Every structure is written in C-alpha cells, then in structure tokens.
Amino acid sequence: MTSLTDREREIARLVGQGMTNQQVALRLGLSPHTVSFHLRNVFRKFSISTRVKLSSIMAQAERAGTGDGRTD
C-alpha cells in the first residue's frame, strides 16, 4: 500500500478531522498553498478526489493503528 511522508500524514490526519486548508496551515505554520500541494499528493497516492474519502481512510487507519492511511 502507498505510504505517506511525515508531512503528508500530518496534513491528512488534520484534514481527516475536518480542518480546512487554512486551519491546517495556521496549525502547522505553513502557507495554505503548501498544504494544498501536500494534500494533492495525498489524494493522488490514494487515488481519491474528496476530503470525505480521505476522512474515511484516515479513520480506518486510526482504528487499525497505522495512522498513515495503510490498513494492512
């Protein structure tokens, strides 16, 4: 399964919790453009296109104890 970089994992986790790109940027001290860049990479790696699907993947990973979107 595709793995995420530490930064992508952190951003995916926060977006998965329902935060906006702006909120993630403020939390992590990044620009919103940087958050968008990493989020696009996450979407591409998981072959998804919605934040809802990302939330589902991250919740499933959290339950599985991987925390990085891997469920295996």
C-alpha positions in Angstrom: 0.0 0.0 0.0 1.1 3.5 -0.7 2.8 5.2 2.3 2.8 8.9 3.0 5.6 11.2 4.0 5.5 12.5 7.6 4.2 15.9 6.4 1.5 14.3 4.2 0.4 12.1 7.1 0.2 15.0 9.4 -1.9 17.1 6.9 -4.1 14.1 6.0 -4.8 13.5 9.7 -5.9 17.1 10.3 -7.9 17.3 7.1 -9.4 13.9 8.0 -10.6 15.5 11.3 -12.5 18.2 9.3 -10.0 21.1 9.3 -9.8 23.4 6.3 -6.5 24.0 4.4 -6.3 27.4 6.1 -6.8 25.9 9.5 -4.1 23.3 8.8 -1.8 25.9 7.6 -2.2 28.0 10.7 -1.8 25.0 13.0 1.4 23.8 11.3 2.9 27.2 10.4 2.7 26.6 6.7 1.2 28.5 3.8 -2.2 27.4 2.5 -0.5 26.7 -0.8 1.9 24.3 0.8 -1.0 22.5 2.5 -2.8 22.2 -0.9 0.4 20.8 -2.5 0.7 18.1 0.1 -3.0 17.3 0.1 -2.9 16.9 -3.7 -0.1 14.4 -3.3 -2.2 12.5 -0.7 -5.2 12.4 -3.0 -3.0 11.2 -5.9 -1.3 8.5 -3.8 -4.7 7.1 -2.6 -6.4 7.7 -5.9 -9.2 9.7 -4.3 -10.7 13.1 -5.0 -12.7 14.1 -1.9 -12.0 15.1 1.6 -14.8 12.8 2.7 -13.0 9.8 1.3 -9.8 10.9 3.0 -11.6 11.2 6.3 -12.8 7.6 5.8 -9.3 6.3 5.0 -7.8 8.1 8.0 -10.4 6.9 10.4 -9.9 3.3 9.2 -6.1 3.7 9.6 -6.6 5.1 13.1 -8.7 2.1 14.0 -6.1 -0.2 12.5 -3.4 1.6 14.5 -1.3 2.6 11.5 -2.2 6.3 11.5 -0.9 6.7 7.9 -3.7 5.5 5.7 -2.4 2.0 5.5 -4.9 -0.6 6.5 -2.7 -3.7 6.1 
